[in-house]
Amino acid sequence: MSSERARPPDDIDPADFFRRWAPEAVRTDPERRAKIADLNARIQFELAGDGGGPFWLELSDGAIRGDSGRIETPDLVLSTDLETWRKLNAGELKAPTAVMKGRLRFQGSMYLALKIHFILG
């Protein structure tokens, strides 16, 4: 994973991240696109705290799209608070560490959870 990889702004609104930033980051980064080329998955994010809420990403055909709300039949559900989510995005906290500390919970495929971390992290 490149240390020069684009990261979202520290103060990005979660809705903007899921609707615009994540899809654009994958679309414009060949390394990220290659990592999702073989993935078809629905991921639900539950962000607790002021400004949080439910959000989702869908990976399909080498592209990613997302929005606020809930997605039907998610393959993976990730739950955390907004502060932890921001630290994960900034690279200040790694997903495996957050899971071990109880700050990030997931239901579903551990493989998919790690794959998402390496795509967006």
C-alpha angles and dihedrals in degrees: 000000000000118000087214092060113132115259127195119258112274092243098043115147108243092231090055090048094054097038100041119000101053095045091047093046091055094042093053100039116074091196092055092044091052091052093057098038091103098036128101108174145141115217126191120202121198110195114188123206139046108330093015129105138131119326134165144202127201120199116199138147094359094306136096132213132177147174144166121283131044130313122216118252100356118203090210135021118199119192126189142128123270094251092055091045090054092049090050090051092048092051091242091119129033119222096237090053091048090052092049091050092049093244094115123041128186138189117198135023117012087198090058092045091055092044091054090049091055093045099048101019 
